[in-house]
Amino acid sequence: MALSVSNKFSGKLESCSFKIVRGNRRDKRTALTTWDDMIACDMPSAKVSNAYKKKFGVKPQKVHLNDEFCKTFGWLSYNLLGKVKYYDESPVLKSSISGERFLENKTSEPYTMEAELSTTMTNSATTTVTNASSVSVGSHITIGSDELGISAQFSQDFTFSNEVGCASTQSTEVKVSDKVTITVPPGARFRVFLEVFWTQQDKEWEVPVEIDPLGLTSVQFPRRVDKHYYWAVSHNGFFRPPFQSKIQGKLQCAYNTSGRVVVEDLHGKDQF
């Protein structure tokens, strides 16, 4: 795609960041393309300039990308966020012991009591960037829990920057409790504790980040070319897409927390 005009220009550009959402191309915009992004996708300014010279037969004075010149004519280029992909690892059932106590009957008569134990645990999900995209995404991006397949357990979004090690966590405290009625025979010694269970699951995920193939660079020629000084050509007008990188990360979840009181006969080694 090639565009042309011949008027003056002025104005300033602003940067921005967006949430990943399904929809049209505009919804997926995350940042204005920079020359660092273009270089990462093997489209440096010198290569773009040569492409203009080859197409129009004249070497441009300068190649413009998202500057005041481009904004005046609406000749802009954005980076786009693609759809999140995730890869489940098998969930693992974990457990721990909390609230241990001992009961001993040194009398000649049995006694009965109710034992109630409780503790506070945390259901949590943490996502950590393991590989940053070489194509920029603005100040930050946000991924919904549904995008990672955990909306049944967690409702909040994850917001993080495009930096290795950057993490985002959401968590909810959960009170775990259980009670049993215990009859302690004469001479018996019982160990009573709360056994807590939860599900742990890890996921690997990735998000493609692409320079919009329909984004534009523009140039000013030293003389009129087909009656115009100023021309703009889309990236895919010169080069073959995709022009992309990706952010990769790891998600670690702990959820479905529950517990039960366990009574252990220390003499007979029975549990009930």
CORDAPE-V861879 format. One record per pair of residues at least 24 apart in sequence whose ideal C-beta (glycine too) atoms are under 10 Angstrom apart, sorted by the first residue. I is the first residue (numbers start at 1). J is the second residue. D is the distance in whole Angstrom. If there is no record, write none. Layout:
((I & J & D) (I & J & D))
This chain:
((1 & 213 & 10) (1 & 214 & 7) (1 & 216 & 8) (1 & 232 & 8) (1 & 233 & 7) (1 & 234 & 4) (1 & 235 & 10) (1 & 236 & 8) (1 & 237 & 5) (2 & 52 & 10) (2 & 55 & 8) (2 & 56 & 9) (2 & 216 & 9) (2 & 226 & 9) (2 & 231 & 6) (2 & 232 & 7) (2 & 233 & 5) (2 & 234 & 8) (2 & 237 & 6) (3 & 73 & 8) (3 & 74 & 9) (3 & 75 & 7) (3 & 216 & 7) (3 & 218 & 8) (3 & 228 & 9) (3 & 230 & 9) (3 & 231 & 7) (3 & 232 & 4) (3 & 233 & 8) (3 & 234 & 9) (4 & 73 & 9) (4 & 218 & 9) (4 & 221 & 10) (4 & 224 & 10) (4 & 225 & 8) (4 & 226 & 7) (4 & 227 & 8) (4 & 228 & 4) (4 & 229 & 8) (4 & 230 & 6) (4 & 231 & 5) (4 & 232 & 7) (4 & 233 & 10) (5 & 72 & 9) (5 & 73 & 6) (5 & 74 & 10) (5 & 75 & 9) (5 & 218 & 9) (5 & 228 & 7) (5 & 229 & 9) (5 & 230 & 5) (5 & 231 & 9) (5 & 232 & 8) (6 & 224 & 8) (6 & 227 & 8) (6 & 228 & 5) (6 & 229 & 6) (6 & 230 & 6) (7 & 72 & 8) (7 & 73 & 8) (7 & 229 & 10) (7 & 230 & 8) (8 & 69 & 10) (8 & 72 & 8) (8 & 230 & 10) (9 & 64 & 9) (9 & 67 & 9) (9 & 68 & 6) (9 & 69 & 5) (9 & 70 & 8) (9 & 71 & 8) (9 & 72 & 4) (9 & 73 & 7) (9 & 75 & 10) (9 & 218 & 10) (9 & 220 & 10) (9 & 230 & 8) (10 & 68 & 6) (10 & 69 & 9) (10 & 71 & 9) (10 & 72 & 6) (11 & 67 & 9) (11 & 68 & 5) (11 & 69 & 9) (11 & 70 & 9) (11 & 71 & 5) (11 & 72 & 5) (11 & 73 & 10) (12 & 67 & 9) (12 & 68 & 6) (12 & 71 & 7) (13 & 66 & 6) (13 & 67 & 7) (13 & 68 & 7) (13 & 70 & 8) (13 & 71 & 6) (13 & 76 & 8) (14 & 71 & 9) (15 & 66 & 9) (15 & 136 & 9) (15 & 138 & 6) (15 & 139 & 8) (16 & 78 & 10) (16 & 138 & 6) (16 & 139 & 8) (17 & 81 & 10) (17 & 136 & 10) (17 & 137 & 7) (17 & 138 & 3) (17 & 139 & 5) (17 & 140 & 5) (17 & 141 & 7) (17 & 142 & 8) (17 & 159 & 10) (17 & 161 & 9) (17 & 162 & 10) (18 & 78 & 9) (18 & 79 & 10) (18 & 80 & 10) (18 & 81 & 7) (18 & 137 & 9) (18 & 138 & 7) (18 & 140 & 10) (18 & 141 & 7) (18 & 142 & 8) (19 & 81 & 9) (19 & 140 & 10) (19 & 141 & 7) (19 & 142 & 4) (19 & 143 & 8) (19 & 144 & 8) (19 & 147 & 10) (19 & 157 & 7) (19 & 159 & 9) (20 & 81 & 5) (20 & 82 & 8) (20 & 83 & 8) (20 & 84 & 7) (20 & 137 & 10) (20 & 141 & 6) (20 & 142 & 7) (20 & 143 & 6) (20 & 144 & 7) (20 & 147 & 6) (20 & 157 & 9) (20 & 207 & 7) (21 & 81 & 9) (21 & 142 & 9) (21 & 144 & 8) (21 & 147 & 9) (22 & 83 & 7) (22 & 147 & 9) (25 & 78 & 8) (25 & 80 & 7) (25 & 212 & 7) (25 & 213 & 10) (25 & 214 & 8) (26 & 78 & 8) (26 & 80 & 9) (26 & 212 & 10) (27 & 80 & 9) (27 & 81 & 9) (28 & 78 & 8) (28 & 79 & 9) (28 & 80 & 4) (28 & 81 & 5) (28 & 82 & 7) (28 & 83 & 9) (28 & 209 & 10) (28 & 210 & 9) (28 & 212 & 9) (29 & 76 & 10) (29 & 78 & 4) (29 & 79 & 7) (29 & 80 & 6) (29 & 81 & 8) (29 & 138 & 9) (29 & 212 & 8) (29 & 215 & 10) (30 & 78 & 7) (30 & 79 & 5) (30 & 80 & 7) (30 & 81 & 5) (30 & 133 & 10) (30 & 135 & 9) (30 & 136 & 8) (30 & 137 & 5) (30 & 138 & 5) (30 & 139 & 10) (30 & 140 & 9) (30 & 141 & 6) (30 & 162 & 9) (30 & 207 & 10) (30 & 209 & 7) (30 & 210 & 10) (31 & 66 & 10) (31 & 78 & 7) (31 & 79 & 5) (31 & 80 & 9) (31 & 81 & 9) (31 & 135 & 9) (31 & 136 & 5) (31 & 137 & 6) (31 & 138 & 4) (31 & 139 & 8) (31 & 141 & 9) (31 & 162 & 9) (31 & 209 & 9) (32 & 65 & 9) (32 & 66 & 5) (32 & 70 & 9) (32 & 71 & 10) (32 & 76 & 7) (32 & 77 & 7) (32 & 78 & 6) (32 & 79 & 7) (32 & 136 & 9) (32 & 138 & 8) (32 & 215 & 9) (33 & 65 & 6) (33 & 66 & 6) (33 & 76 & 8) (33 & 77 & 4) (33 & 78 & 6) (33 & 79 & 6) (33 & 80 & 10) (33 & 135 & 8) (33 & 136 & 8) (33 & 211 & 5) (33 & 212 & 8) (33 & 215 & 6) (33 & 216 & 10) (33 & 217 & 9) (33 & 235 & 9) (33 & 243 & 9) (34 & 65 & 7) (34 & 66 & 7) (34 & 77 & 9) (34 & 79 & 9) (34 & 135 & 9) (34 & 136 & 6) (34 & 211 & 10) (35 & 63 & 9) (35 & 65 & 6) (35 & 66 & 9) (35 & 217 & 10) (36 & 134 & 8) (36 & 135 & 9) (36 & 136 & 7) (37 & 65 & 9) (37 & 66 & 10) (37 & 77 & 9) (37 & 79 & 6) (37 & 133 & 9) (37 & 134 & 8) (37 & 135 & 5) (37 & 136 & 6) (37 & 137 & 10) (37 & 209 & 9) (37 & 210 & 10) (37 & 211 & 6) (37 & 215 & 10) (37 & 243 & 8) (37 & 245 & 9) (38 & 63 & 10) (38 & 65 & 7) (38 & 77 & 8) (38 & 135 & 9) (38 & 211 & 7) (38 & 215 & 10) (38 & 217 & 8) (38 & 235 & 8) (38 & 239 & 10) (38 & 243 & 8) (39 & 134 & 9) (40 & 133 & 9) (40 & 134 & 4) (40 & 135 & 6) (40 & 136 & 9) (40 & 209 & 10) (40 & 211 & 9) (40 & 243 & 9) (40 & 244 & 9) (40 & 245 & 6) (41 & 134 & 8) (41 & 135 & 7) (41 & 210 & 9) (41 & 211 & 6) (41 & 235 & 8) (41 & 239 & 8) (41 & 241 & 9) (41 & 242 & 9) (41 & 243 & 4) (41 & 244 & 7) (41 & 245 & 8) (42 & 239 & 8) (42 & 243 & 8) (43 & 211 & 8) (43 & 217 & 8) (43 & 235 & 7) (43 & 238 & 8) (43 & 239 & 6) (43 & 243 & 7) (45 & 217 & 8) (47 & 238 & 8) (47 & 239 & 8) (48 & 217 & 5) (48 & 219 & 8) (48 & 233 & 9) (48 & 235 & 9) (48 & 238 & 7) (48 & 239 & 9) (49 & 217 & 9) (49 & 219 & 7) (50 & 238 & 9) (51 & 217 & 9) (51 & 233 & 8) (51 & 235 & 10) (51 & 237 & 8) (51 & 238 & 4) (51 & 239 & 7) (52 & 217 & 8) (52 & 218 & 9) (52 & 219 & 5) (52 & 221 & 8) (52 & 225 & 9) (52 & 231 & 7) (52 & 232 & 10) (52 & 233 & 7) (52 & 238 & 8) (53 & 219 & 9) (53 & 221 & 10) (54 & 238 & 9) (55 & 225 & 10) (55 & 231 & 9) (55 & 233 & 7) (55 & 237 & 8) (55 & 238 & 7) (56 & 219 & 8) (56 & 221 & 7) (56 & 225 & 5) (56 & 226 & 8) (56 & 231 & 7) (56 & 233 & 9) (57 & 221 & 10) (57 & 225 & 8) (58 & 219 & 9) (58 & 221 & 5) (58 & 222 & 7) (58 & 223 & 7) (58 & 224 & 9) (58 & 225 & 5) (58 & 231 & 10) (59 & 219 & 9) (59 & 221 & 8) (59 & 222 & 8) (60 & 217 & 10) (60 & 218 & 9) (60 & 219 & 3) (60 & 220 & 6) (60 & 221 & 5) (60 & 222 & 8) (60 & 225 & 9) (60 & 229 & 10) (60 & 230 & 10) (60 & 231 & 8) (61 & 219 & 7) (61 & 220 & 5) (61 & 221 & 7) (61 & 222 & 6) (61 & 229 & 9) (62 & 218 & 9) (62 & 219 & 7) (62 & 220 & 6) (62 & 221 & 10) (63 & 217 & 6) (63 & 218 & 8) (63 & 219 & 5) (63 & 220 & 9) (64 & 216 & 9) (64 & 217 & 7) (64 & 218 & 5) (64 & 219 & 7) (64 & 220 & 8) (64 & 230 & 9) (64 & 232 & 8) (65 & 215 & 9) (65 & 216 & 8) (65 & 217 & 5) (65 & 218 & 8) (66 & 215 & 9) (66 & 216 & 9) (66 & 217 & 9) (66 & 218 & 10) (67 & 218 & 9) (69 & 218 & 7) (69 & 219 & 9) (69 & 220 & 8) (69 & 230 & 8) (69 & 232 & 10) (70 & 216 & 7) (70 & 217 & 8) (70 & 218 & 5) (70 & 232 & 8) (72 & 218 & 10) (72 & 230 & 10) (73 & 216 & 9) (73 & 218 & 7) (73 & 230 & 7) (73 & 232 & 7) (74 & 216 & 9) (74 & 232 & 9) (75 & 215 & 9) (75 & 216 & 4) (75 & 217 & 8) (75 & 218 & 5) (75 & 230 & 9) (75 & 231 & 9) (75 & 232 & 4) (75 & 233 & 9) (75 & 234 & 10) (76 & 212 & 9) (76 & 215 & 7) (76 & 216 & 7) (76 & 218 & 9) (76 & 232 & 10) (77 & 211 & 7) (77 & 212 & 6) (77 & 213 & 10) (77 & 214 & 9) (77 & 215 & 3) (77 & 216 & 6) (77 & 217 & 7) (77 & 218 & 10) (77 & 232 & 10) (77 & 234 & 9) (77 & 235 & 7) (77 & 243 & 10) (78 & 210 & 10) (78 & 211 & 8) (78 & 212 & 5) (78 & 214 & 9) (78 & 215 & 6) (79 & 133 & 9) (79 & 135 & 5) (79 & 136 & 6) (79 & 137 & 7) (79 & 138 & 8) (79 & 209 & 6) (79 & 210 & 7) (79 & 211 & 6) (79 & 212 & 7) (79 & 215 & 8) (79 & 243 & 9) (79 & 244 & 9) (79 & 245 & 9) (80 & 135 & 9) (80 & 137 & 10) (80 & 208 & 8) (80 & 209 & 7) (80 & 210 & 5) (80 & 211 & 8) (80 & 212 & 5) (80 & 213 & 9) (80 & 214 & 10) (80 & 215 & 9) (80 & 243 & 10) (80 & 244 & 9) (81 & 133 & 10) (81 & 135 & 10) (81 & 137 & 7) (81 & 138 & 10) (81 & 141 & 6) (81 & 142 & 10) (81 & 143 & 9) (81 & 207 & 6) (81 & 208 & 8) (81 & 209 & 6) (81 & 210 & 8) (81 & 247 & 9) (82 & 206 & 9) (82 & 207 & 6) (82 & 208 & 4) (82 & 209 & 7) (82 & 210 & 6) (82 & 242 & 9) (82 & 244 & 8) (82 & 246 & 8) (82 & 247 & 10) (83 & 147 & 8) (83 & 206 & 10) (83 & 207 & 8) (83 & 208 & 8) (84 & 143 & 6) (84 & 144 & 9) (84 & 146 & 9) (84 & 147 & 4) (84 & 148 & 7) (84 & 149 & 9) (84 & 205 & 6) (84 & 206 & 7) (84 & 207 & 5) (84 & 208 & 9) (84 & 247 & 10) (84 & 249 & 10) (85 & 147 & 9) (85 & 148 & 10) (85 & 204 & 9) (85 & 205 & 7) (85 & 206 & 5) (85 & 207 & 8) (85 & 208 & 8) (85 & 246 & 9) (85 & 248 & 10) (86 & 143 & 10) (86 & 147 & 8) (86 & 148 & 5) (86 & 149 & 6) (86 & 150 & 9) (86 & 203 & 5) (86 & 204 & 7) (86 & 205 & 4) (86 & 206 & 8) (86 & 207 & 10) (86 & 249 & 9) (86 & 251 & 7) (87 & 202 & 10) (87 & 203 & 6) (87 & 204 & 5) (87 & 205 & 7) (87 & 206 & 9) (87 & 251 & 10) (88 & 148 & 10) (88 & 149 & 7) (88 & 201 & 7) (88 & 202 & 8) (88 & 203 & 6) (88 & 204 & 9) (88 & 251 & 10) (89 & 200 & 10) (89 & 201 & 7) (89 & 202 & 5) (89 & 203 & 7) (89 & 204 & 8) (89 & 250 & 10) (89 & 251 & 10) (89 & 252 & 10) (90 & 201 & 8) (90 & 202 & 9) (91 & 199 & 5) (91 & 200 & 7) (91 & 201 & 4) (91 & 202 & 9) (91 & 253 & 9) (91 & 255 & 9) (91 & 256 & 9) (92 & 198 & 10) (92 & 199 & 7) (92 & 200 & 5) (92 & 201 & 7) (92 & 202 & 9) (93 & 197 & 6) (93 & 198 & 8) (93 & 199 & 6) (93 & 200 & 8) (93 & 256 & 9) (94 & 196 & 9) (94 & 197 & 7) (94 & 198 & 5) (94 & 199 & 7) (94 & 200 & 5) (94 & 254 & 8) (94 & 257 & 10) (95 & 195 & 6) (95 & 196 & 6) (95 & 197 & 5) (95 & 198 & 8) (95 & 258 & 10) (95 & 259 & 9) (96 & 121 & 9) (96 & 194 & 9) (96 & 195 & 8) (96 & 196 & 5) (96 & 197 & 9) (96 & 198 & 9) (96 & 259 & 9) (97 & 193 & 5) (97 & 194 & 7) (97 & 195 & 6) (97 & 196 & 8) (97 & 259 & 10) (97 & 262 & 8) (98 & 176 & 8) (98 & 193 & 7) (98 & 194 & 5) (98 & 195 & 8) (98 & 196 & 6) (98 & 259 & 8) (99 & 176 & 10) (99 & 177 & 9) (99 & 178 & 10) (99 & 192 & 8) (99 & 193 & 6) (99 & 194 & 4) (99 & 195 & 10) (99 & 196 & 9) (99 & 259 & 9) (99 & 261 & 9) (100 & 191 & 7) (100 & 192 & 7) (100 & 193 & 4) (100 & 194 & 8) (100 & 262 & 10) (100 & 264 & 10) (101 & 190 & 9) (101 & 191 & 8) (101 & 192 & 5) (101 & 193 & 7) (101 & 194 & 10) (102 & 189 & 7) (102 & 190 & 7) (102 & 191 & 6) (102 & 192 & 7) (102 & 193 & 10) (102 & 264 & 10) (102 & 266 & 8) (103 & 182 & 7) (103 & 184 & 5) (103 & 188 & 8) (103 & 189 & 7) (103 & 190 & 4) (103 & 191 & 8) (103 & 192 & 6) (103 & 263 & 8) (103 & 266 & 10) (104 & 184 & 8) (104 & 187 & 9) (104 & 188 & 7) (104 & 189 & 4) (104 & 190 & 7) (104 & 191 & 10) (104 & 266 & 9) (105 & 183 & 9) (105 & 184 & 4) (105 & 185 & 6) (105 & 186 & 6) (105 & 187 & 6) (105 & 188 & 5) (105 & 189 & 8) (105 & 190 & 9) (106 & 186 & 8) (106 & 187 & 7) (106 & 188 & 10) (106 & 189 & 9) (107 & 184 & 9) (107 & 186 & 6) (107 & 187 & 9) (108 & 186 & 5) (108 & 187 & 9) (109 & 184 & 10) (109 & 185 & 9) (109 & 186 & 6) (110 & 183 & 6) (110 & 184 & 6) (110 & 185 & 5) (110 & 186 & 6) (110 & 187 & 10) (110 & 188 & 8) (111 & 182 & 9) (111 & 183 & 7) (111 & 184 & 6) (111 & 185 & 9) (111 & 186 & 9) (111 & 188 & 10) (112 & 181 & 6) (112 & 182 & 7) (112 & 183 & 5) (112 & 184 & 8) (113 & 180 & 10) (113 & 181 & 7) (113 & 182 & 6) (113 & 183 & 8) (113 & 184 & 7) (113 & 192 & 10) (114 & 179 & 6) (114 & 180 & 7) (114 & 181 & 5) (114 & 182 & 8) (115 & 178 & 9) (115 & 179 & 6) (115 & 180 & 6) (115 & 181 & 8) (115 & 182 & 6) (115 & 190 & 9) (115 & 192 & 5) (115 & 193 & 10) (115 & 194 & 9) (115 & 261 & 6) (115 & 263 & 7) (116 & 177 & 7) (116 & 178 & 7) (116 & 179 & 4) (116 & 180 & 8) (116 & 194 & 9) (116 & 261 & 8) (117 & 176 & 9) (117 & 177 & 7) (117 & 178 & 7) (117 & 179 & 7) (117 & 180 & 9) (117 & 192 & 7) (117 & 193 & 7) (117 & 194 & 4) (117 & 195 & 10) (117 & 196 & 10) (117 & 259 & 8) (117 & 260 & 9) (117 & 261 & 5) (117 & 262 & 9) (118 & 175 & 6) (118 & 176 & 6) (118 & 177 & 4) (118 & 178 & 8) (118 & 179 & 9) (118 & 194 & 7) (118 & 259 & 8) (118 & 261 & 10) (119 & 174 & 9) (119 & 175 & 8) (119 & 176 & 6) (119 & 177 & 8) (119 & 194 & 6) (119 & 196 & 7) (119 & 257 & 10) (119 & 259 & 7) (120 & 173 & 6) (120 & 174 & 7) (120 & 175 & 6) (120 & 176 & 7) (120 & 177 & 10) (120 & 257 & 10) (121 & 172 & 10) (121 & 173 & 7) (121 & 174 & 5) (121 & 175 & 8) (121 & 176 & 5) (121 & 196 & 6) (121 & 197 & 10) (121 & 198 & 7) (121 & 254 & 8) (121 & 257 & 5) (121 & 258 & 9) (121 & 259 & 8) (122 & 171 & 5) (122 & 172 & 7) (122 & 173 & 6) (122 & 174 & 7) (122 & 198 & 9) (122 & 254 & 7) (122 & 255 & 10) (122 & 257 & 8) (123 & 153 & 7) (123 & 154 & 8) (123 & 170 & 9) (123 & 171 & 7) (123 & 172 & 5) (123 & 173 & 8) (123 & 174 & 6) (123 & 198 & 8) (123 & 199 & 9) (123 & 253 & 8) (123 & 254 & 6) (123 & 255 & 5) (123 & 256 & 8) (123 & 257 & 6) (124 & 154 & 9) (124 & 169 & 6) (124 & 170 & 7) (124 & 171 & 4) (124 & 172 & 8) (124 & 173 & 10) (124 & 198 & 10) (124 & 252 & 8) (124 & 253 & 7) (124 & 254 & 5) (124 & 255 & 8) (125 & 150 & 6) (125 & 153 & 7) (125 & 154 & 5) (125 & 156 & 9) (125 & 158 & 8) (125 & 168 & 9) (125 & 169 & 7) (125 & 170 & 6) (125 & 171 & 8) (125 & 172 & 10) (125 & 201 & 9) (125 & 203 & 10) (125 & 251 & 7) (125 & 252 & 7) (125 & 253 & 5) (125 & 254 & 8) (125 & 255 & 8) (126 & 158 & 9) (126 & 167 & 6) (126 & 168 & 7) (126 & 169 & 4) (126 & 170 & 8) (126 & 171 & 8) (126 & 249 & 10) (126 & 250 & 9) (126 & 251 & 7) (126 & 252 & 5) (126 & 253 & 8) (126 & 254 & 9) (127 & 158 & 5) (127 & 159 & 10) (127 & 160 & 7) (127 & 166 & 9) (127 & 167 & 7) (127 & 168 & 5) (127 & 169 & 8) (127 & 170 & 9) (127 & 203 & 9) (127 & 205 & 7) (127 & 249 & 5) (127 & 250 & 7) (127 & 251 & 5) (127 & 252 & 8) (127 & 253 & 9) (128 & 158 & 10) (128 & 160 & 8) (128 & 164 & 9) (128 & 165 & 7) (128 & 166 & 7) (128 & 167 & 4) (128 & 168 & 8) (128 & 169 & 9) (128 & 249 & 6) (128 & 250 & 5) (128 & 251 & 8) (128 & 252 & 8) (129 & 160 & 6) (129 & 161 & 8) (129 & 162 & 7) (129 & 163 & 6) (129 & 164 & 6) (129 & 165 & 7) (129 & 166 & 5) (129 & 167 & 7) (129 & 168 & 9) (129 & 205 & 10) (129 & 247 & 6) (129 & 248 & 7) (129 & 249 & 5) (129 & 250 & 9) (130 & 164 & 7) (130 & 165 & 8) (130 & 204 & 8) (130 & 205 & 9) (130 & 206 & 9) (130 & 247 & 9) (130 & 248 & 5) (130 & 249 & 5) (130 & 250 & 6) (131 & 162 & 10) (131 & 164 & 7) (131 & 206 & 8) (131 & 245 & 9) (131 & 246 & 7) (131 & 247 & 7) (131 & 248 & 4) (131 & 249 & 8) (132 & 161 & 9) (132 & 162 & 5) (132 & 163 & 6) (132 & 164 & 5) (132 & 165 & 9) (132 & 166 & 8) (132 & 209 & 10) (132 & 245 & 9) (132 & 246 & 9) (132 & 247 & 6) (132 & 248 & 8) (132 & 249 & 10) (133 & 162 & 6) (133 & 206 & 10) (133 & 207 & 8) (133 & 208 & 8) (133 & 209 & 4) (133 & 210 & 10) (133 & 244 & 8) (133 & 245 & 4) (133 & 246 & 6) (133 & 247 & 5) (133 & 248 & 9) (134 & 162 & 9) (134 & 209 & 8) (134 & 244 & 9) (134 & 245 & 4) (134 & 246 & 9) (134 & 247 & 10) (135 & 162 & 9) (135 & 208 & 9) (135 & 209 & 4) (135 & 210 & 7) (135 & 211 & 6) (135 & 243 & 8) (135 & 244 & 6) (135 & 245 & 4) (135 & 246 & 9) (135 & 247 & 9) (136 & 162 & 7) (136 & 209 & 8) (136 & 211 & 10) (136 & 245 & 9) (137 & 161 & 8) (137 & 162 & 5) (137 & 207 & 9) (137 & 209 & 6) (137 & 245 & 10) (137 & 247 & 7) (138 & 162 & 8) (140 & 166 & 9) (140 & 168 & 9) (141 & 207 & 7) (141 & 209 & 9) (141 & 247 & 8) (142 & 168 & 9) (143 & 168 & 8) (143 & 205 & 8) (143 & 207 & 7) (143 & 247 & 9) (143 & 249 & 9) (143 & 251 & 10) (145 & 170 & 8) (145 & 251 & 10) (147 & 205 & 8) (147 & 207 & 9) (148 & 203 & 7) (148 & 205 & 6) (148 & 249 & 10) (148 & 251 & 6) (148 & 253 & 9) (149 & 201 & 10) (149 & 203 & 7) (149 & 205 & 9) (149 & 251 & 9) (150 & 201 & 8) (150 & 203 & 8) (150 & 251 & 8) (150 & 253 & 6) (150 & 255 & 8) (152 & 255 & 9) (153 & 199 & 9) (153 & 201 & 9) (153 & 253 & 7) (153 & 254 & 9) (153 & 255 & 4) (153 & 256 & 7) (154 & 253 & 8) (154 & 255 & 8) (158 & 205 & 10) (158 & 249 & 9) (158 & 251 & 8) (160 & 247 & 9) (160 & 249 & 8) (161 & 247 & 10) (162 & 207 & 10) (162 & 209 & 8) (162 & 245 & 10) (162 & 247 & 6) (163 & 247 & 10) (164 & 247 & 10) (164 & 248 & 9) (164 & 249 & 9) (166 & 247 & 10) (166 & 249 & 9) (167 & 249 & 9) (167 & 250 & 10) (167 & 252 & 10) (168 & 249 & 9) (168 & 251 & 10) (169 & 252 & 9) (171 & 254 & 9) (172 & 255 & 9) (172 & 257 & 10) (173 & 257 & 10) (174 & 198 & 9) (174 & 255 & 9) (174 & 256 & 10) (174 & 257 & 5) (174 & 258 & 9) (174 & 259 & 10) (175 & 257 & 9) (175 & 259 & 10) (176 & 257 & 6) (176 & 258 & 6) (176 & 259 & 4) (176 & 260 & 9) (177 & 259 & 7) (177 & 260 & 10) (177 & 261 & 9) (178 & 258 & 9) (178 & 259 & 5) (178 & 260 & 5) (178 & 261 & 4) (178 & 262 & 9) (179 & 260 & 10) (179 & 261 & 6) (180 & 260 & 9) (180 & 261 & 5) (180 & 262 & 9) (180 & 263 & 6) (180 & 272 & 8) (181 & 263 & 10) (182 & 261 & 9) (182 & 263 & 6) (182 & 272 & 9) (184 & 263 & 9) (184 & 265 & 10) (185 & 265 & 9) (185 & 267 & 10) (187 & 267 & 8) (188 & 265 & 7) (188 & 266 & 8) (188 & 267 & 6) (188 & 268 & 8) (189 & 264 & 10) (189 & 265 & 8) (189 & 266 & 5) (189 & 267 & 6) (189 & 268 & 10) (190 & 263 & 6) (190 & 264 & 7) (190 & 265 & 6) (190 & 266 & 7) (190 & 267 & 9) (190 & 268 & 10) (190 & 270 & 10) (190 & 272 & 10) (191 & 262 & 8) (191 & 263 & 8) (191 & 264 & 4) (191 & 265 & 8) (191 & 266 & 6) (191 & 271 & 9) (192 & 261 & 7) (192 & 262 & 7) (192 & 263 & 5) (192 & 264 & 8) (193 & 260 & 10) (193 & 261 & 7) (193 & 262 & 6) (193 & 263 & 9) (193 & 264 & 8) (194 & 259 & 5) (194 & 260 & 7) (194 & 261 & 6) (194 & 262 & 8) (195 & 258 & 10) (195 & 259 & 6) (195 & 260 & 6) (195 & 261 & 8) (195 & 262 & 5) (195 & 271 & 10) (196 & 257 & 7) (196 & 258 & 7) (196 & 259 & 4) (196 & 260 & 9) (197 & 256 & 8) (197 & 257 & 7) (197 & 258 & 5) (197 & 259 & 7) (197 & 260 & 8) (198 & 253 & 10) (198 & 254 & 5) (198 & 255 & 7) (198 & 256 & 6) (198 & 257 & 4) (198 & 258 & 8) (198 & 259 & 9) (199 & 253 & 8) (199 & 254 & 7) (199 & 255 & 6) (199 & 256 & 4) (199 & 257 & 8) (199 & 258 & 10) (200 & 252 & 8) (200 & 253 & 7) (200 & 254 & 5) (200 & 255 & 8) (200 & 256 & 10) (201 & 251 & 8) (201 & 252 & 8) (201 & 253 & 5) (201 & 254 & 8) (201 & 255 & 8) (201 & 256 & 10) (202 & 250 & 6) (202 & 251 & 7) (202 & 252 & 5) (202 & 253 & 7) (203 & 249 & 9) (203 & 250 & 7) (203 & 251 & 4) (203 & 252 & 8) (203 & 253 & 8) (204 & 248 & 7) (204 & 249 & 8) (204 & 250 & 6) (204 & 251 & 8) (205 & 247 & 9) (205 & 248 & 7) (205 & 249 & 5) (205 & 250 & 8) (205 & 251 & 6) (206 & 246 & 5) (206 & 247 & 7) (206 & 248 & 5) (206 & 249 & 7) (207 & 245 & 10) (207 & 246 & 6) (207 & 247 & 5) (207 & 248 & 8) (207 & 249 & 8) (208 & 242 & 8) (208 & 244 & 5) (208 & 245 & 8) (208 & 246 & 5) (208 & 247 & 8) (209 & 243 & 10) (209 & 244 & 6) (209 & 245 & 5) (209 & 246 & 6) (209 & 247 & 6) (210 & 241 & 8) (210 & 242 & 6) (210 & 243 & 6) (210 & 244 & 4) (210 & 245 & 8) (210 & 246 & 9) (211 & 235 & 6) (211 & 236 & 10) (211 & 239 & 10) (211 & 241 & 8) (211 & 242 & 8) (211 & 243 & 4) (211 & 244 & 7) (211 & 245 & 9) (212 & 236 & 9) (212 & 241 & 9) (212 & 243 & 8) (213 & 237 & 9) (213 & 239 & 9) (213 & 240 & 9) (213 & 241 & 4) (213 & 242 & 7) (213 & 243 & 7) (213 & 244 & 10) (214 & 241 & 9) (215 & 243 & 9))
